[in-house]
Amino acid sequence: MGQDSGSVVLGAAWVAPLSRNYGRGVHPDSVGARIDVHPVDATERAAVRAVLREHALPQLHAWVTRTIAADETWRLTDHQHYWRLTDGLLTHRDET
């Protein structure tokens, strides 16, 4: 997840179809988008929630929409995207 995982407030991942422990096929529940909301200190929770609602959630929606429409080559590889909040500044990027 990177060196500064403490500033991550939201994470999204595309989990590619891989033959895991499901015979020779791919279990359908193991493929697709996964979203993780990271814990924050109670004293910062209200401020972080406001930033997530106003900025990160629309960006997350756009990211998930792009994953659904992505070409097969993109979907056959795992991808991660993280939102970080540092000193009140929200940044986000792919980290694959």
C-alpha positions in Angstrom: 0.0 0.0 0.0 2.9 2.4 0.1 5.1 3.9 2.7 2.6 6.3 4.3 -0.4 4.0 4.8 -1.4 5.9 7.9 -2.8 8.8 5.8 -5.0 6.4 3.8 -8.7 7.1 4.4 -10.2 5.1 1.5 -9.1 2.4 -0.7 -10.5 0.7 -3.7 -9.2 -2.3 -5.6 -10.1 -4.3 -8.7 -9.6 -8.0 -8.0 -8.8 -9.8 -11.3 -10.1 -13.2 -12.1 -7.6 -15.8 -11.0 -8.0 -19.5 -10.6 -7.8 -19.6 -6.8 -8.8 -22.6 -4.7 -12.0 -23.1 -6.7 -11.3 -26.1 -8.9 -10.1 -25.1 -12.3 -12.5 -22.2 -12.6 -12.9 -18.7 -11.1 -15.3 -18.2 -8.3 -17.5 -15.2 -9.2 -17.4 -13.8 -5.7 -13.6 -13.3 -5.9 -13.7 -11.0 -8.9 -14.6 -7.3 -9.0 -14.4 -4.1 -7.0 -13.5 -4.0 -3.3 -13.8 -0.9 -1.2 -12.1 -0.3 2.2 -12.9 2.6 4.5 -9.9 3.0 6.8 -10.2 3.9 10.5 -9.3 7.4 11.6 -8.9 9.0 15.1 -12.2 9.8 16.7 -11.1 13.5 17.0 -10.8 13.7 13.2 -13.7 11.6 12.2 -16.3 14.3 11.5 -13.8 16.3 9.3 -12.7 13.2 7.4 -16.4 12.2 6.9 -17.1 15.6 5.3 -14.1 15.4 3.0 -15.1 11.8 2.0 -18.7 12.8 1.2 -17.8 15.9 -0.7 -14.8 14.8 -2.7 -13.7 11.1 -2.3 -17.1 9.4 -2.8 -17.7 11.1 -6.2 -14.2 10.2 -7.2 -14.7 6.6 -6.0 -17.9 6.4 -8.0 -16.0 7.5 -11.2 -13.2 5.0 -10.5 -15.7 2.1 -10.1 -17.6 3.2 -13.2 -14.3 3.1 -15.2 -13.4 -0.4 -13.8 -16.7 -1.7 -15.1 -16.2 -0.2 -18.5 -12.5 -1.1 -18.7 -11.2 -3.3 -21.5 -10.4 -7.0 -20.8 -6.7 -6.4 -20.6 -7.1 -4.0 -17.8 -9.6 -6.2 -16.0 -7.2 -9.2 -16.1 -4.8 -7.4 -13.7 -5.2 -6.4 -10.1 -5.4 -2.6 -9.5 -5.4 -0.5 -6.3 -6.4 3.1 -5.8 -6.0 5.0 -2.5 -7.3 8.3 -1.1 -5.0 9.9 1.4 -5.8 12.8 3.7 -2.7 14.7 4.9 -2.9 18.1 6.6 -6.5 18.6 5.2 -5.4 17.9 1.6 -7.1 14.9 -0.1 -5.0 13.2 -2.8 -5.7 10.0 -4.7 -3.9 7.8 -7.2 -3.6 4.4 -8.6 -0.9 2.3 -6.9 -0.5 -0.8 -9.1 
